[in-house]
Structures are given as structure tokens and as C-alpha cells.
Amino acid sequence: VQLQASGGGLVQAGGSLGLSCAASGNIFSIKTMGWYRQTPRKERDFVSSISASGGSTIYTDSVKGRFTISRDNAQNTLYLQMNSLKFEDTAVYYCAAKWSPVGRWNYWGQGTQVTVSS
């Protein structure tokens, strides 16, 4: 499975940005998908995840009410809509996928930079 993230860029605080993650390869093995983010001084942190059907989502507290995760299984694409962006949302965002709702993440995308100017 290969994951290709895109959509990052520079945006002013309060603005919006949408990320996409296209999956290819043995996509039938993919169940849960999600987003993580990382800054140079921190570990890679969980942002959000979504179940195989899209019916269940989880968000880290700092993005609740501002970010929305979704997926289009017909297009094999994961999305992250980010609204009301804050300076502290600046990070490299990674998409991830795994075979099971529990356990470690099996696949990672290459990362896309999101920069929020204050």
C-alpha cells in the first residue's frame, strides 16, 4: 500500500486548508485511516482517525470542532478539512493506514507541510 498526501501550504490564522491522501496498491487490506502531525521539536502526534466505513471518527482535543476527517472509499482517498487554523497547527501532516482498528499503523504517507501564519 502506498499513501500520497497532498494539499499542504501556507495559510493565515483563522483560515482553512484541506488535505488529501490517496491510497494505492493492496487497498483492500486497509481498515482504519488517520492523520498525524509533527513539528521539529516534538514527536509525531495523533490528530484524527476514521473507521473503515467512515462511521466512526476520533479527534485529538485540540482540533475538535475545527477539523473534519472523512474518506471516500470509492476513490481510495482520505481527507482532512481544517478550519479556524491556529499558529500551533503548523506542522508536517502525515496520513496513515492500518489493517485493524487496533494496533500499530502499518502504512505512512510522505507528509505534507502546513504552515499557519499568525
Disulfide bonds with the S-S distance in Angstrom:
Cys21-Cys95 2.17
